[in-house]
Amino acid sequence: MHNVQFPYSFDLFYKVHARYPHPSLFRLIDGEYYRAFQNDTGLSLLNVKSDGNDLTIVPLIGDTPIEKIKHVIGAETNLSDFYDVAREDERLWSIVQPLIGLPLYCSENLYEALIFVIIEQHIAWVNAQKAQRVLVEWGDNFIEYEGNNYYAMPTPEQLANATIDDLRPTKITFKRMQLLIDIGQRFVDDPDFMVFDRMVSAQELYDELLKIKGIGHWTASVVVSRATGVYPFVPHNDVALQAAVAEYFDVEKSAEATKTVFADYGEFAGLAAHFTLMKWVLDKYPIVNG
């Protein structure tokens, strides 16, 4: 049993993930969350459920450090300072108040964040999830438990050795297929890059990502947040975020208007943008699994 000290809502975490039409790295079953991991000793599977502020994390198969799953589910999210700022702004508070306790959930690591966010570039959310699921199933790294297969990410070695033909079923562009292969090779050639996000600041990680051909502001800013749980940047060219801002802040739907709205929140701009997008997801997307 793990008691969460800060406002933390596993219910909100679950409701967001229940809106994923094609989940690839997790399953939701009867109010519980299941996630597989690739470890040095092989695959493992963990289960998470909650009773109020108490999280129960159960290793079902294999051995995975509890800290890894706590990172993924954002169990140590402390947004007290952000909530204080949001309360002072009527528009922002109307978005944030219903989401008090929303965890800043993360990818397992920088590698997963990069691969998944690259797939999401300039593609509808549903189609991106289909592509992610195809990629994960192609990797064939799964563990079976009670009649279900639970998949972990393809390894960097698998992606580095992949061909365009291997990745065609994802139905993303050839350019992005090649970028996935190149990213896999990057992690093979430089294993330390897997933990690069833990060694540098968010700004340094962002700057390093921008050096990679095919990665711009949106990809770099989203990868930083997914990998670290830190939100220093506003992905202002995200069309879903622009739509959310237009509705909740009554401005035009544009990148410029989105930048202007969140500029008012200074160091909390990225968090304000994230909560705005999550409010949009909960308001506009139906529950489709779990």
C-alpha positions in Angstrom: 0.0 0.0 0.0 1.3 3.4 -0.9 -0.2 6.5 0.6 -0.2 9.5 -1.7 0.5 12.7 0.3 -0.5 15.3 -2.3 -3.9 15.6 -4.1 -3.8 12.6 -6.4 -6.7 11.2 -8.2 -6.3 7.7 -9.6 -9.9 8.1 -10.8 -8.9 11.0 -13.1 -5.9 9.0 -14.3 -8.2 6.1 -15.1 -10.8 8.3 -16.8 -8.2 9.9 -19.1 -6.8 6.5 -20.1 -10.3 5.1 -20.6 -10.5 7.4 -23.5 -7.7 5.7 -25.4 -9.4 3.8 -28.2 -6.3 1.7 -29.0 -4.1 1.4 -25.9 -0.8 -0.4 -26.5 1.3 -0.4 -23.3 -1.5 -0.8 -20.7 -4.9 -2.3 -20.1 -7.7 -1.1 -17.9 -9.8 -3.9 -16.4 -12.5 -3.3 -13.8 -11.1 -0.1 -12.4 -7.5 -1.4 -12.3 -4.5 -0.5 -14.4 -2.1 -3.1 -15.8 1.3 -2.3 -17.3 4.2 -4.4 -18.6 7.8 -3.4 -18.5 11.0 -4.6 -20.2 13.8 -5.1 -17.6 17.3 -6.4 -17.7 16.0 -9.7 -16.4 13.0 -10.0 -18.8 9.4 -8.8 -18.9 7.4 -8.0 -15.8 3.8 -7.0 -15.2 2.3 -4.7 -12.5 -1.2 -4.0 -11.3 -2.4 -0.7 -9.8 -5.6 0.1 -8.1 -6.7 2.6 -5.5 -8.8 3.2 -2.4 -9.0 6.9 -1.9 -5.5 8.2 -1.5 -4.1 4.7 -1.0 -2.5 3.1 -4.1 -2.0 -0.6 -4.2 0.8 -1.6 -6.5 1.1 -5.3 -7.0 3.9 -7.0 -9.0 2.1 -9.8 -10.8 5.0 -11.3 -12.8 8.7 -10.6 -12.7 10.6 -7.8 -10.9 10.1 -4.1 -11.6 11.1 -1.4 -9.1 8.0 0.2 -7.7 9.5 3.6 -8.4 9.2 2.9 -12.2 5.4 2.4 -12.1 5.0 5.4 -9.7 6.8 7.5 -12.3 4.5 6.3 -15.1 1.3 6.9 -13.1 2.5 10.3 -11.7 2.1 9.1 -8.1 4.4 11.8 -6.8 2.8 14.8 -8.5 2.7 17.9 -6.3 1.0 20.8 -7.9 0.2 22.9 -4.9 2.0 26.0 -6.2 0.2 25.7 -9.6 -3.2 25.3 -7.9 -2.5 28.5 -5.9 -1.8 30.4 -9.1 -4.8 28.9 -10.9 -7.2 30.0 -8.0 -6.3 33.6 -8.7 -7.5 33.4 -12.3 -11.2 32.8 -12.9 -10.8 31.4 -16.4 -8.0 29.1 -15.5 -9.6 28.0 -12.2 -12.7 26.9 -14.1 -10.5 24.5 -16.0 -8.3 23.3 -13.2 -10.7 23.0 -10.3 -12.5 19.9 -11.7 -9.1 18.3 -12.4 -7.6 18.7 -8.9 -5.4 15.7 -8.4 -4.9 15.0 -12.1 -1.5 13.1 -12.2 1.3 14.2 -14.4 1.7 10.7 -15.8 4.8 9.9 -17.9 6.3 7.6 -20.4 8.5 4.9 -18.9 11.6 6.7 -20.3 13.0 9.1 -22.9 13.0 6.3 -25.5 9.3 5.5 -25.2 8.4 9.2 -25.2 10.4 9.9 -28.4 9.1 6.9 -30.3 5.4 7.5 -29.4 5.5 11.3 -29.9 7.2 11.0 -33.3 4.3 8.7 -34.3 1.9 11.3 -33.2 3.3 14.1 -35.4 0.7 15.6 -37.7 -1.7 12.7 -37.4 -5.1 12.2 -35.8 -5.0 10.9 -32.2 -6.9 7.7 -33.0 -4.7 6.9 -36.0 -1.6 7.6 -33.9 -2.8 5.1 -31.3 -3.4 2.5 -34.0 0.1 3.0 -35.3 1.6 2.8 -31.8 -0.3 -0.4 -31.2 0.9 -1.9 -34.5 4.5 -1.0 -33.6 4.3 -2.5 -30.1 2.7 -5.7 -31.4 5.4 -5.9 -34.2 8.0 -5.9 -31.4 6.4 -9.0 -30.0 7.6 -8.4 -26.5 4.7 -9.5 -24.4 3.8 -11.3 -21.2 0.6 -13.4 -20.9 -1.5 -13.1 -17.8 -5.0 -14.6 -17.3 -5.7 -14.8 -21.0 -4.4 -11.4 -22.0 -1.2 -10.3 -23.6 0.6 -7.3 -22.1 3.1 -5.6 -24.4 6.3 -3.7 -23.6 8.1 -1.4 -26.1 10.1 -2.8 -28.9 13.8 -2.5 -27.9 16.1 0.1 -29.5 18.0 -2.8 -31.1 14.8 -4.1 -32.7 14.0 -0.6 -34.2 17.6 0.0 -35.3 17.5 -3.3 -37.2 14.0 -2.7 -38.7 13.3 -1.9 -42.3 10.8 0.4 -43.9 8.9 -2.7 -45.0 8.7 -3.8 -41.3 7.1 -0.5 -40.3 4.8 -0.1 -43.3 1.8 -1.5 -41.3 2.0 1.5 -39.0 0.7 3.6 -41.9 2.8 6.6 -40.9 4.9 8.4 -43.4 8.1 6.9 -44.8 10.0 9.9 -43.3 8.8 9.1 -39.8 9.4 5.4 -40.2 13.0 6.2 -41.0 13.2 8.6 -38.1 12.0 5.8 -35.8 14.8 3.6 -37.1 17.3 6.4 -36.7 16.2 7.0 -33.1 16.5 3.3 -32.3 20.1 3.4 -33.7 20.8 6.5 -31.6 19.9 4.7 -28.4 21.9 1.6 -29.5 25.0 3.7 -30.2 24.6 5.8 -27.1 23.0 3.8 -24.3 23.5 6.8 -21.9 21.0 8.7 -24.0 18.3 6.5 -22.4 18.8 8.4 -19.1 19.8 11.7 -20.6 16.5 13.3 -19.3 17.7 12.5 -15.7 21.1 14.1 -16.2 20.1 17.5 -17.6 17.6 20.3 -17.2 14.3 20.4 -19.2 15.7 23.2 -21.3 18.9 21.3 -22.1 16.9 18.2 -23.0 14.6 20.3 -25.2 17.7 21.9 -26.9 19.3 18.5 -27.5 16.1 17.1 -29.1 15.9 20.0 -31.5 19.2 19.0 -32.9 17.6 15.8 -34.3 16.4 16.2 -37.8 12.7 15.8 -38.0 12.0 17.1 -34.5 10.6 20.6 -34.0 9.1 22.6 -31.1 5.9 20.5 -30.7 7.7 17.1 -30.6 10.5 18.4 -28.3 8.1 20.1 -25.9 5.8 17.1 -25.6 8.7 14.6 -25.3 10.2 16.7 -22.4 6.9 16.5 -20.6 6.2 12.9 -21.3 9.7 11.8 -20.2 10.1 14.0 -17.1 6.7 15.0 -15.9 7.9 18.6 -16.1 5.9 21.1 -18.2 8.0 24.1 -19.0 6.8 24.5 -22.6 3.5 25.2 -24.4 3.0 23.1 -27.5 1.2 26.0 -29.1 1.0 24.4 -32.6 -1.1 21.5 -31.2 -4.4 21.7 -33.0 -6.4 20.1 -30.2 -4.9 22.5 -27.7 -5.8 25.4 -30.0 -9.4 24.2 -30.1 -9.5 23.8 -26.3 -8.1 27.3 -25.8 -10.6 28.8 -28.3 -13.5 27.3 -26.4 -12.4 27.8 -22.8 -10.8 31.2 -23.2 -13.0 32.6 -25.9 -10.2 33.5 -28.4 -9.6 32.6 -32.0 -8.2 29.1 -32.8 -4.6 29.8 -33.7 -1.1 29.1 -32.5 -0.6 32.8 -31.8 -3.7 33.1 -29.7 -2.6 30.0 -27.8 0.8 31.5 -27.1 -0.7 34.7 -25.9 -3.2 33.1 -23.5 -0.6 31.0 -21.7 2.0 33.7 -21.6 0.1 35.3 -18.7 0.9 32.3 -16.5 4.7 32.6 -16.7 6.5 29.6 -15.3 3.2 27.7 -15.0 2.3 28.3 -18.7 3.1 24.7 -19.7 1.0 23.2 -16.8 -1.9 25.6 -17.6 -1.8 24.3 -21.2 -1.6 20.7 -20.1 -4.7 21.0 -17.9 -6.5 22.8 -20.6 -5.8 20.0 -23.0 -6.8 17.4 -20.5 -10.1 19.2 -19.8 -10.7 19.1 -23.5 -10.0 15.3 -23.6 -12.4 14.6 -20.7 -15.1 16.8 -22.1 -14.9 15.9 -25.8 -13.7 12.2 -26.0 -16.0 9.3 -25.0 -14.9 6.5 -22.7 -14.1 3.6 -25.0 -12.4 1.0 -22.7 -12.0 0.0 -19.1 
